[in-house]
Amino acid sequence: MSALLAETPALPLHEAGKYVAAAYIVLLAMILVYVAIMAIRMSRTERELGELLAELDREEGAQAARTGEQGAGS
């Protein structure tokens, strides 16, 4: 009896197909949500990096202007 139970599937194969398809759809949806979240985070990081680089350029320009004024004033 136990050998018979071990060999029979939990669901008949003709009914299991819709559950397998649903599992793949859920997996695909989760992957798409993950990719969307990562794209949003990457664009935010790129924007912040651009702002930091622009601020660095302004600081370097201001420092070069101060150095030029000090050299001309001496």
FENWOFEN-V276650 format. One record per residue. N is the residue number from 1. SS is DSSP state (2 for helix, 1 for strand, 0 for the rest). D_LAST is the distance of its C-alpha to the last C-alpha in Angstrom with 1 decimal. Layout:
((N	SS	D_LAST) (N	SS	D_LAST))
//
This chain:
((1	0	102.7) (2	2	99.2) (3	2	98.9) (4	2	99.6) (5	2	96.9) (6	2	94.3) (7	2	95.0) (8	0	94.9) (9	0	91.6) (10	0	90.3) (11	0	90.5) (12	0	92.7) (13	2	90.6) (14	2	91.3) (15	2	89.8) (16	2	86.8) (17	2	85.2) (18	2	83.9) (19	2	82.3) (20	2	80.6) (21	2	79.3) (22	2	78.1) (23	2	76.2) (24	2	74.5) (25	2	73.6) (26	2	72.1) (27	2	70.1) (28	2	68.8) (29	2	67.8) (30	2	65.9) (31	2	64.1) (32	2	63.1) (33	2	61.8) (34	2	59.8) (35	2	58.3) (36	2	57.4) (37	2	55.8) (38	2	53.7) (39	2	52.7) (40	2	51.5) (41	2	49.5) (42	2	47.9) (43	2	46.9) (44	2	45.4) (45	2	43.5) (46	2	42.2) (47	2	41.1) (48	2	39.2) (49	2	37.6) (50	2	36.5) (51	2	35.0) (52	2	33.1) (53	2	31.7) (54	2	30.6) (55	2	28.9) (56	2	27.2) (57	2	26.0) (58	2	24.6) (59	2	22.8) (60	2	21.3) (61	2	20.3) (62	2	18.7) (63	2	16.8) (64	2	15.6) (65	2	14.5) (66	2	12.5) (67	2	10.9) (68	2	10.2) (69	2	8.7) (70	2	6.4) (71	2	5.5) (72	2	5.6) (73	2	3.8) (74	0	0.0))
//
